[in-house]
Amino acid sequence: MATMVPVQAKIGGTALVATAATAGPDKCPPGDTGGTKIYVLVENKSGAPITVTVADPGKTPYGQQNPSITSVSVPATTGLVVIGPINYDLRQASDGLVNLTASATTSVNFYAFRG
């Protein structure tokens, strides 16, 4: 398990920080209720497509079931896919973070940023 640290996107550019995918779940802080948006760029340099799953946190604070979350397919070799926004309601009750799990971890990196 690795925890991503989002960097702030800037008009002049921002260097993204790679977090290598692990057996997971890997974790990302969610955006806040004040409008901060968090995104995760998934980089797949492996020889096969992968799937990244965002864990369903269950029920909302109002006791309603969240809709099912669709897993994201990331193409092989030069695959880059952005997932987001990673909203506050996707956080797990246990630690307040959002769980992401890659179907394979070799040559897969996550990059979290605020935009």
C-alpha positions as CSV (number, residue, x, y, z in Angstrom):
1,M,0.0,0.0,0.0
2,A,1.3,3.4,-0.9
3,T,-0.3,6.8,-0.2
4,M,-0.1,9.4,-2.9
5,V,0.7,13.1,-2.2
6,P,-1.1,15.4,-4.6
7,V,0.8,18.3,-6.1
8,Q,-0.9,21.6,-7.2
9,A,-1.3,22.1,-10.9
10,K,-0.1,25.5,-12.0
11,I,-0.4,27.5,-15.2
12,G,3.4,27.6,-15.4
13,G,3.6,23.8,-15.1
14,T,4.2,21.4,-12.2
15,A,6.4,18.4,-11.9
16,L,4.3,15.4,-11.1
17,V,5.5,12.9,-8.4
18,A,5.2,9.2,-9.2
19,T,3.9,6.7,-6.8
20,A,4.5,3.1,-7.9
21,A,1.5,0.9,-7.8
22,T,1.5,-1.8,-5.1
23,A,-0.6,-4.9,-4.4
24,G,-2.8,-2.3,-2.9
25,P,-5.0,-0.8,-2.2
26,D,-3.1,2.4,-2.9
27,K,-4.5,5.5,-1.3
28,C,-5.2,9.0,-2.3
29,P,-6.6,11.9,-0.3
30,P,-10.0,13.1,-1.7
31,G,-10.9,16.6,-2.7
32,D,-12.5,18.6,0.0
33,T,-16.0,20.0,0.4
34,G,-14.7,23.5,-0.4
35,G,-14.2,22.7,-4.1
36,T,-10.6,21.4,-4.3
37,K,-10.5,18.7,-7.0
38,I,-8.1,15.8,-6.9
39,Y,-7.2,13.8,-10.0
40,V,-5.0,10.7,-10.5
41,L,-3.0,10.1,-13.7
42,V,-2.4,6.4,-14.2
43,E,0.7,5.5,-16.3
44,N,0.9,2.0,-17.7
45,K,4.3,1.1,-19.2
46,S,3.7,-2.6,-19.0
47,G,3.1,-4.9,-22.0
48,A,-0.6,-5.5,-21.2
49,P,-3.7,-3.4,-20.5
50,I,-4.6,-3.0,-16.8
51,T,-7.7,-2.1,-14.9
52,V,-7.8,0.4,-12.0
53,T,-10.6,0.1,-9.6
54,V,-11.7,2.9,-7.2
55,A,-13.2,1.2,-4.2
56,D,-16.9,1.9,-3.4
57,P,-17.0,3.4,0.0
58,G,-20.6,2.1,0.6
59,K,-23.2,4.5,1.9
60,T,-23.2,8.2,1.8
61,P,-23.3,10.2,5.1
62,Y,-27.1,10.3,4.5
63,G,-27.4,6.5,4.6
64,Q,-28.0,6.2,0.8
65,Q,-26.1,3.6,-1.2
66,N,-23.6,5.1,-3.6
67,P,-23.9,4.1,-7.3
68,S,-21.6,1.4,-8.5
69,I,-18.1,2.7,-9.6
70,T,-17.0,1.5,-13.0
71,S,-13.4,0.3,-13.2
72,V,-11.1,2.2,-15.6
73,S,-9.2,0.4,-18.4
74,V,-5.6,1.7,-19.1
75,P,-4.1,0.7,-22.4
76,A,-0.8,-1.2,-22.6
77,T,2.8,0.2,-23.1
78,T,2.1,3.9,-23.4
79,G,-1.2,4.1,-21.6
80,L,-2.1,7.3,-19.8
81,V,-5.5,7.8,-18.2
82,V,-6.7,10.5,-15.8
83,I,-9.2,9.4,-13.1
84,G,-11.2,12.1,-11.4
85,P,-12.3,14.1,-9.8
86,I,-11.6,12.0,-6.7
87,N,-14.4,13.6,-4.6
88,Y,-14.8,13.7,-0.8
89,D,-17.7,11.2,-0.9
90,L,-15.3,8.5,-2.3
91,R,-13.3,8.4,1.0
92,Q,-13.3,5.3,3.1
93,A,-14.7,5.7,6.6
94,S,-11.8,3.8,8.2
95,D,-9.1,6.4,7.2
96,G,-10.6,9.1,5.1
97,L,-8.6,8.2,2.0
98,V,-9.8,6.8,-1.4
99,N,-8.6,3.3,-2.3
100,L,-7.4,2.6,-5.8
101,T,-6.3,-0.9,-6.9
102,A,-4.4,-1.8,-10.2
103,S,-5.0,-5.2,-11.6
104,A,-1.2,-5.4,-12.3
105,T,1.6,-3.4,-10.7
106,T,4.7,-3.9,-12.8
107,S,5.6,-0.7,-14.6
108,V,2.4,1.1,-13.3
109,N,2.6,4.5,-11.7
110,F,0.1,6.9,-10.1
111,Y,0.4,10.7,-10.2
112,A,-2.0,12.7,-8.0
113,F,-2.6,16.4,-8.5
114,R,-5.0,19.1,-7.5
115,G,-6.5,21.0,-10.3
